[in-house]
C-alpha cells in the first residue's frame, strides 16, 4: 500500500530540528512562493507569543479581514496548526496540501524538517484560501526559524526568557539576539515588556536595519482587577483608551500580552497597513480562544486547570495564578520534555502544588515518570509525589487529592489531557 502524504509528512519528524533558512527558501521556491501572495505578521518571543498571535489574529478577523493563523505545536490534531478565519483546516484539505508540499520537497537535495514542511504547508494553505493577512507564530528562536523566510510587514517580540539554550545560547543576550532576528529592514517592530538586556539587543538590531521600533509599555497604563478568575483592565495607550476590557485569557501575565497585541494592532491601523477600529481591538483580547493556557475545564463537578507551562517563567505565572485565585496549593499532574529545565520548572511550580503526579506525554522526548519523580524529590522534598504511566491514569490518580487539579509541564501533555476530557 502506498505511503500517504500525511504519513510522509510525519516521517519528517525523524529529521529533527534544523535551524537555517536555505531549505525552507528552496521549498517555498519549489511551491512558487506562496508567502508572497499576502502580507504576513510574525510573532516571536519565549513566553506569550502564542497568546499574542491568537489575539492579533482575532482582532484582524474582527476588523473584517480574512486571516490565516499558523501556530505550533498542536494539542491534539495536526490541523490545529493551520487556521483560516479562526477555523482549523479540514483533514481532507490537509491531506491535499501535504501531497503538494511533499511533492515539492522530493526535488530538494535533502528532506526538510517536519517544521519546515508544516510552515510551507501553512503558507500554501493561506495562498489557496486567499487570505488578506497571515499571522505566524515563530517556532524556535527567530533568526533561523522557518517562519523567518517570510518577508513580514510587521513583527512583535513578546517576553524573552531562557528556553532551548542548546540551540539559542546560554545568556539572555544571546537568546534575545536570536529572537530579534525576525526584525525586518524598514518594517514595524513592537517589543513587549522585557528586561533591559533584551531591550538593548532589540534596539541595536532594529536600529541597524532601520525598523520602526515601538516598545509596547511606553506611555501605557493598565488598571486591573481580578474578577471571578479573570482580569478586567482599562488600558490607556498613546493612541486610545480601552475601557473595561475583560481578558478572555486567564492570568495576570496576560495583561502584558494583551498590551503587546493592542499596541501592534493600533500601530498597524495608524500606519494604514490595515484598518482596525477600537471595537476590533477589544474583540481581539475579549473574544480570543487559546486552549491549554490557564484553561479551566469542568466535568462532573470537578475542575481541571490545564496550562502548557514548560519553562520556569511559564511555571511562575501558573503558580502565581493558582495562589491568587484558589488561595491554596492544588494537586498537580506534570509531564515535561527531557530537554527542558526540569528542576527550574519544578521549583517554580512547587509552592502551588499540594501533590505531584508525575507522568509522560506520548513523545520520545518526554522525561519518564520516574525521572520526574526523582526531580521532585530533589527540588521539592516536602511535596508528596507519585507516578502514573499515562495521562489518563495520572488524571484518575490526581482526582483522589482534590476536586480541582492542575495539569502542567508540556503542551503535549495538555493536548492528551484535553482529549481525555472531551
N, C-alpha and C positions, 0 to 999 in steps of 0.2 A: 504494500500500500504506500503511495507517495506521501512524503512528509509534508504537512500543511505549512503554509507560510507563517501562521501563528506559532507553530512548533519550532520552525526555523528561527523565528524572532527570539523566542525564549531560550533557544540553544545558545544565543549570543551571550547569555549571562556567564558562560564559561570563559569568555574573553577577559572578563574582569574589568576593572576601572582603567580607562585610558584617557589621560589628560593631554590635550593638544587639539588644534583646530584643523590640521591638514586633512584628516579623514572625513570629518563632518562636512568640510567645504567640498571635498570631492564627491561625497554622496549627494549633497544639495545640487551640485552642478549636474550630476547624472540624472537628477529628477527635474531639471530645468528651472532651478532656483525658485521654489515655491515661496521662500521667505521674502521675495521682492514684490509679491502681489498685494501687500497690505502693510501698513505701519505696525510696528511692534513696540511694546514696553517691556523692560526686563527688570525683575525684582531679585536682588541679591541680598546676602547677609547670612548670619548664622542662626539667629532666632527671630521669628516673626515674619520671615519672608513669605511663607505660605499664607499667613493671615492677611498680610498686605496685598499679596496677589489676589486673594479672594475678594477683599474689599474694593480694590481698584476695578477689578472686572465687574463686580456688581454695580458700582457707580456708573461705569461706562454703559452698561446694559440699561440701567435706569434712565440714562440720558438718551436712549433710543438707538444706540449703536449695536450692530451685530458683532458679537465678541467670540474670540477663541481664547481658551484658557488651558495652559499646559502646566501640570504640576507633577511632582514625584516625591516619594513613591506613592503607589496606590494602596488603598487599605484592603480591599477585597478583590476587586476586578480590575484588570488592566485598563479597561475602557474608561475608568475614572480619571485617568491622566489627561484625557483629551475631551474637553467640553466645548460645545457650540451653544452660545446663548445660555450657558449655565447647565446644560444637559450633557451627560456623557454620550459619546457616540455609541451606536449600536454594535453588537457583536459582529453582525454581518459586514458592517462598514469597516470595522477594524480588520476583519479578515481580508477585505478587498485592498485596503491600504497597506497591510503587511505584505501582501503579494507584490504590490507596486514597489515598495521600499526594498524588499529582499531581492527583487529582480534587478533593481538599480545597483544594489550592493554587490551583486555577483560579478560585476565588471570591475570592481576595485582590486588593487593588488593584495589587500588583506581584509579580513572581515571587520566591520565596525563593531564597537561595543554595543551592548544592549541599550545603553542610554543614548548613544549617538543615533542608533536606529529609531528609537522611540521619539527622539527630538525631530528627526527628519519626518517621521510619520505624522507628528503633530502639525508641522509646518505645511505638509502636503494636504492634510485634512482641512486646515484652515483655508488654503487656496481653493480647494474644491467646493467648500461651502461658502465661499465669497464673503469672508468676514470683513468688517470695517476696520478692526483692530485686534491684535493678539496681545495677550498678557502672559509672559513667560516667567515661570519661577526657575531660577538658576538651580542646577543640581548640586555640584560640589565646587566650591571656590567661586570662580568667576572668570578670571583671565583666560584659563584654558578649558573652561566648561563648554560643552557643545552648544549651549544656547548663545554663546558669545560669537558664534558665526553669523548671527543676525545683526544687521546694522540698525540697532534700536534707536528710536526717536528720542526716548527718554528712559532714564533708569532711576530706581530707588535702591538705596542700601540701608537695610534695617540693622538691628543690633549685631555687632560683630563680637564674637567670643571664641573661646578655644573649642575646637572640634576638628576632626580629621587632620591632626597635626602631622601625621606621617606624609600627607600629601601637600599640606598648605604651609607648613612651617611651625616652629615651636615658640615663636614670640607673637604677641598680639599685633605688632607692626608687620611681621611677615604675612600673617593671615589677612590683615587689612589690605595689604598690597595686592594679594590675590583676589580678594573680593572686589576691590576698586578697579580691577582690570576690565570690568564691564563698561566703564565710563567711555563715552564716545566723543570724538572730536566735534566741537560745535553743538553738542546736544545739551539736554537738560539733565541735571543730577539732583535728586532730592536725598539728603542724608538724614536718616533717623537718629534718634538720641544715642550717643556713643561716648566713650571716654576720650579724653584729649589725644592720646597717641593715635587712635583710629582717625579722629578728625584731622590731625596733621597730615596723615598719609593721604586721605581723600582729597584734602585741599591741594596738596602737592600735585597729585595726578590730574585733578580737574583743571588746575591752572596750566599744567604742561600741555594739555590737549585743547584748551580753550572751551571747556564745558562750563555752562552757566550753573553754578552750584547754589542750591538753596538748602540751608540747614533747617530741618523741619521744626525744631524747637525755638528758633529765633523769633522773638516777638509774639510768642504763643503762650496763652494761659489756658489751663484746663481746670475748671472747678468740678470736683467729682464727689459722688456719694455712692455707697453700696446699698442697693435696694433689692431684696429677695435674690441675692447672689449675683446680681448684675450691676454694672456700673452705669450710672446716669451722669452725663457730663455736659457742661456748657464749654465749648471750645471757641476761644477768640483768637483769630489769626490776623496777620496784617491785611488780609483781604476780606474777611467776613466774620460774623459771629454765628455760630451754630448752636442754637439754644436747646437745652434739654435732650441731648442725644442719649437714647438707651442702647448701649452697645450690645449687639447680638452675641458677641464672643465674650466669654467669661474671663475674669481675672484682671487685676489692676495693670498688669503688663500690657494688656490690650489697649490701654489709653495711648501709650507711645506709638503702638502700631496704627491706631486709628488716626493719630495726628499725622503720621507719615503718609498714610493713604489720602487723608484730606488735603494735605499740602501738595501732593502730587496732582491730584485731580484739580485743585484750584489753579495750579501753575499751568497745567495743560489747557485749561479754559482761558486763563489770562493771556497766554501766548497764542491763542486762537488755533491751537493744534486740534482741539475738539471743543464742542460747545457742551459744557457740563453745568447745568444750573444747580443752585443750592439744594433743591429737593432731591436731585440725583445723588449728590454727595451724602445727604442724610440717608438715603436708601443704601448706599454703599456700606455704611457702618451699622445700620439698624436692621437690614434685611439679609445680610450676608449669611451664608451657611458654610461651615467649615468643620466637618466631622472630626472627632477624636482629638479635639483641642479643648480641654476642660468641658467635655460633652457629658451632660448628666442624663442618663437613660433610666427610666423607671419601669420595672417589670414586677408584677405581682406583689406590690407593696414594698419592694426592695429598690434600692438605688445603686447604680454603678456609675462612678465618675471616671471617664476614660480620657487620658491625656497622653499624647505621643512624646512627652518629655524624654529626651535621650542624651542630654548633656547636663553638666552641673547648673548652668544658667536656667535652662528649662525646668529642671527639677526644683530649683529655688523658687521659681514663680509658682509652680504647682503647690509646693509645701506652704507658701505664704497664703495662697487662696484657701487651702484646706483649713488652716488655723484661723483665718479671719472669718470664714463663712460658717464652718461647722464647729469651731471653737474647741476642738479636741482632736487628737490623732485618730486615724481610721486604719482598718486593715488594708493592706496594700499587696496586690498581685504585681510582681515585677518580672520582666524578661528583657534582657539587654544584649546587644550585639557585643561580641568578644573584643572588637576593635575600638570600643568606646572607653571613656574614662569611668570605669565601673565604680571604683572606690569614691571618686569625686561625686558621682551621681548619687550614690547611696548615702554619703554624708549629708547631702542637701535634703534628701527625702526623709531621713531618719526622724527628725523632730515631728513630722506629721504622720508617722506610721506607728500604729499600735502593735501590729504584727506584720511580718513579711511572709508572703507565699511566693517562693521562687520557682519559675517555670522557664520554658524556652519556646519562642516562636518557631515555626517551621522554616528555618533558614540555616544553611550550613555555616553562617557567620555567628549564630547565636551562642552565647555562653550557656553551658549546661546548668540545669537547676542546682547541682551540687557545687559547681564553681561559684554561682551567685550566692548560695547559702554560706559558703566559706567567706566570701567577701563581706556579707552582712555581719558575720561573727567577728570579722577583723575590724570593720569600720563602725559598727553599732552593736557592741557586745551585749547591751542591755535589752535588745529587741528580740522577742520570740521569733523564731524562723522555722518554716517547714518547706519541703519541696513538693512539687507536683509535676508529673511528666508531660502534661498537656495543658493548653489554655483552658479547656473545658473542665478538667479536674481541678485546676487551680481556682477557677471561679467557684466551684462547689465547695472547695475547702475553705476559701475565704468567707463564704456566707456563714460559716459557723462562728465567726468572730464579730459579726455586726450586721445590721440591716443596710448600711451604706458601706460600700467598698470602693477602693481606688485601683485603677489599672494604669501602669506607667512603665517607662523604660524603653519603649520601641514602638514606632508606628506599625511595624509588622505585627507585634502582639496586639496592639489596639485594633487592627483590622480583624484579627482572628476572634477577638472577644466580641466585637460588633456583630460579626457573622453568627456567633453563638447566640447572641441576644435577639437576633432578627426573627 
